[in-house]
Amino acid sequence: MSKKPSDQDKIERIKEYFRRVDAGRADIVDLFCDDATFYFPKFGIGHGPSAILEMAEGFAGVIESVEHDFDSYLYIVSNDHVAVEGTTKGRMNGKSWSAGDTPGGRFCNIFEFRGDRFSRVFVYLDPDYVGEDTARFRWGRDRPAW
């Protein structure tokens, strides 16, 4: 049994998660426990590495690039849980997004650790990264800041 990771170790592990997401690496599942629970909007709840890969495969051919600026994120650590608030930029379906400049790209993730691996990751965001769901912009898209 390995020693319990420090708060900084947990944050570094989360940064590695974002690096692997950005690179589209299938070995992202190595960061998870075999019985991990994962949630992503419009995907729902999945269990285990196969569900994590299934969710990622749903973006194949659609997400052209994604970049997490994880050094500027807010990390709140409480025992085995870490809440992360952050932003992304990227390209999807030929359109770009950049949190702060466009409607999409802000998120909050909750990570739960078992040892140095994730036992639970729940992702909270609007998956309409490039703002194609125009009917739901109830206050218009011309906001002074996103």
HELIX and SHEET records of a PDB file:
HELIX    1   1 ASP A    7  ALA A   23  1                                  17    
HELIX    2   2 ALA A   26  LEU A   31  5                                   6    
HELIX    3   3 GLY A   48  GLU A   57  1                                  10    
HELIX    4   4 PHE A   70  SER A   72  5                                   3    
HELIX    5   5 THR A  134  ARG A  136  5                                   3    
SHEET    1   A 6 GLY A  44  HIS A  47  0                                        
SHEET    2   A 6 PHE A  32  PHE A  40 -1                                        
SHEET    3   A 6 ARG A 117  LEU A 125  1                                        
SHEET    4   A 6 ARG A 106  ARG A 114 -1                                        
SHEET    5   A 6 HIS A  81  MET A  92 -1                                        
SHEET    6   A 6 ILE A  63  HIS A  68 -1                                        
SHEET    1   B 6 GLY A  44  HIS A  47  0                                        
SHEET    2   B 6 PHE A  32  PHE A  40 -1                                        
SHEET    3   B 6 ARG A 117  LEU A 125  1                                        
SHEET    4   B 6 ARG A 106  ARG A 114 -1                                        
SHEET    5   B 6 HIS A  81  MET A  92 -1                                        
SHEET    6   B 6 LEU A  74  SER A  78 -1                                        
SHEET    1   C 6 GLY A  44  HIS A  47  0                                        
SHEET    2   C 6 PHE A  32  PHE A  40 -1                                        
SHEET    3   C 6 ARG A 117  LEU A 125  1                                        
SHEET    4   C 6 ARG A 106  ARG A 114 -1                                        
SHEET    5   C 6 HIS A  81  MET A  92 -1                                        
SHEET    6   C 6 LYS A  95  SER A  98 -1                                        
END                                                                             
